[in-house]
Every structure is written in structure tokens, then in C-alpha cells.
Amino acid sequence: MDLSDLSITLVKDAKRRRKPHPDEMGFGVFYSDHMFLMDWHEDRGWHGARIEPYRPLTLDPAAMVLHYAQAAFEGFKAYPTKDGRILLFRPELNLSRMNDSMERICVPRIDEQLVLSAIKELIKIDRDWIPTDRGQSLYIRPTVIATEPHIGVRPAKHYLFYVIMSPVGAYYKEGFSPIKILVEENYVRSAVGGLGGAKAGANYAASLLAAEEARRRGWTQVLWLDATERRYVEEVGTMNIFFMIDNALVTPGLTGSLLPGITRRSVLELASHWGMKTEQRPVTIDEVTQAAEDGRLTEMFGSGTAAIISPVNEFCYKDVPYLLPAPQPGPVAVNLFEMLLAIQNGQQEDPFGWTVEVV
Ligand SMILES: Cc1ncc(COP(=O)(O)O)c(C=O)c1O
């Protein structure tokens, strides 16, 4: 299959979807007029690449994804620039991670180049869905699901891969606001050898109860510990976690049980480029609480596509709250946030070749 096989059916004007006002945009609430789809069958491989009007899917109630959670997804954004261009931020890493996630749950690999080209076509068709204010963007959600109707646990023989897009508002409407997180002591998200390193839907189902209980107690997100010893810090909600300890930027290494975030990787590369000391290594929660008590923990923040950088000003472990020293967000979080946002919006020269223009 190549892109010359891509069939395009445009939405009729009368069926165009309502575009949100900038104030009601939120995150993942509105969807653009078109979607990309392709199918996989045992005897044909990936085929039927097409762009069609956005619509509900028809699924057999026995579709395997509904029972055995064979589903994976990705998330990245198209950013508008002031001079009217559209930029993607390291999309090749998202598509390569999509293939890694799919491989982990036995879904056949996609052609990353072909899918990226199809996504660019989709963005061009729905270009007028890209919001234009600073910090706003068009969120792109590639997804794969097992569609074969079958009861019985084994990899499916039919899959649907699709891409939908959602205009999203600026994450920080009233400034760059810090969050408070609860270190989770009872539930685990993932164990080494499990699915945690993949962007599989099942990981998010596993995380819901802990997050809900934390929210009821007044905490924004949970900080996960490792499943074996409940000692090592892993990640937060839908973000990787960073600490400034003794002037070094420290983050847990990729053990397989946490998601290899693309923002995480960019933060590490940017910080090294700035000459900062960076460390990817096991981080125990005791080290973090001790550093907080000693005043050596000066900043803590999450990294992810949605917020870019999310500063933490308070965390709680074993019912003891720890406050980060003022001011939060600290200088490292602010500099990383401003620089990444400026590169993504094309306001700052991109010295790394991270952005890809949609033309
Ligand atoms: C569990 C989890 N960890 C970390 C991240 C951050 O990854 P990225 O920086 O690629 O968005 C995400 C979001 O995609 C996530 O869902």
C-alpha cells in the first residue's frame, strides 16, 4: 500500500461539525470534520487507507477490543505559527512509539512514513480546525483496535487503525499553575515486564481508581511507585516526572514499566544542550523526601504533550505533606516550558530539527 491508494471523501457542507469558540474548547471535547482509517486482515495486511467524514464506528459486540483490550494509541499536536505555517513536534517518535506499543500487544506494525503522510493530508484537509491563539493546537489521536468478532483470548485477525483530531485550548489559561500530587502506596499502574512502557489503553484503565481516590482527597494526580518494592518513583498520571536535586535534573530511567515520553526525551536533550547536569537513574521516594527535608529538592515537575511542563508545588507520602520551596514554578520548569512552547509554535529557531512542517 502507498499513498497513491489513499481515497479521500470530503464532508458535505451541511454536515460540517460545529467549531468551538476558543473559550469552550477544553481538551478532547470537539473533533474535526474528517478522520483517517485503514484496516488489517490476516490475508491482506494493512489496506483501505482512506480519509472520510468523522463518524461513529460500527463494531460487532464481540469485537475483541471490547473484551480483551487489544488497543493502543498516540497523542501529539499540530501547532499554528504566527506566519501561518503548521508544525508537528517530533511526530516520527510518536509513530515509532505507536509501533512499539502495537508490537507489545501483538498488533501488526504500520508503515510509519505512510501514516505520517496520511496524517499530514488529514491536517491539510481540516486546516481550518487548527486554533490560532498562543498555546492552542490541534491534538492528533492515532488509535488501533482489534475488530475481529471472536470470544477467546488470542491476537485478533482484523484491526482498525484510525486517526481523529481535536482542537485543544491552552493548557494554562491563567498562567503556569503548579499541581499537588499524592504518592500512591496501594495501587500500582504497571510492573516491569507488563504493559507500562506501551501506550496501551489497558494501562489507563488500571490507573483510574487510584487517581479518583486521590482526587477525592484533594490531590490533582498520583505519583506511581514501582510494583515490586513500592520504593522507586515511576511517573505521574499522563506525565513523566523530573526532580531538581542538588542542582541536577533527575528522572527515573526507562525500566519498561513507565512510558518513554517524547517530552521527557526533549527535556533531557534540551537540559543537556544548556549544559545542565542530567541523570536518568533509579530514584527512591526516600531520596526525594530526604532531599525535600534538607532543602536540596528545589523543583519537581511533570512532562507530557498536553501540558508540556507541569510544575508540582506539593506532594504527600505516607500522610506527610512536603512543600516545594517558593517560588514555584521554579526557573528550570519555566525555562523548559517557554523554550519548548516557542519551538513548537515556531517562535524560536529550532536548533535540533524537532519540528516538521505540514506542507
Ligand atoms: C502514562 C504517560 N506517561 C507519560 C506521558 C508523556 O509522554 P509524552 O511526552 O510523549 O506526551 C504520557 C502522555 O502521553 C502518558 O500517558
The ligand as an SDF file (V2000), in Angstrom:
LIG
                    3D

 16 16  0  0  0  0  0  0  0  0999 V2000
    1.3830    7.4080   31.1190 C   0  0  0  0  0  0  0  0  0  0  0  0
    2.0490    8.5310   30.4180 C   0  0  0  0  0  0  0  0  0  0  0  0
    3.2920    8.8840   30.7790 N   0  0  0  0  0  0  0  0  0  0  0  0
    3.9610    9.8910   30.1700 C   0  0  0  0  0  0  0  0  0  0  0  0
    3.3770   10.6060   29.1470 C   0  0  0  0  0  0  0  0  0  0  0  0
    4.1350   11.7070   28.4720 C   0  0  0  0  0  0  0  0  0  0  0  0
    4.5050   11.3120   27.1750 O   0  0  0  0  0  0  0  0  0  0  0  0
    4.7030   12.3830   26.0110 P   0  0  0  0  0  0  0  0  0  0  0  0
    5.7350   13.3250   26.4980 O   0  0  0  0  0  0  0  0  0  0  0  0
    5.1790   11.5780   24.8430 O   0  0  0  0  0  0  0  0  0  0  0  0
    3.3920   13.0270   25.7940 O   0  0  0  0  0  0  0  0  0  0  0  0
    2.0600   10.2910   28.7470 C   0  0  0  0  0  0  0  0  0  0  0  0
    1.3860   11.0510   27.6780 C   0  0  0  0  0  0  0  0  0  0  0  0
    1.4540   10.6870   26.5550 O   0  0  0  0  0  0  0  0  0  0  0  0
    1.3790    9.2190   29.3790 C   0  0  0  0  0  0  0  0  0  0  0  0
    0.1340    8.8770   29.0130 O   0  0  0  0  0  0  0  0  0  0  0  0
  1  2  1  0
  2  3  1  0
  2 15  2  0
  3  4  2  0
  4  5  1  0
  5  6  1  0
  5 12  2  0
  6  7  1  0
  7  8  1  0
  8  9  2  0
  8 10  1  0
  8 11  1  0
 12 13  1  0
 12 15  1  0
 13 14  2  0
 15 16  1  0
M  END
$$$$
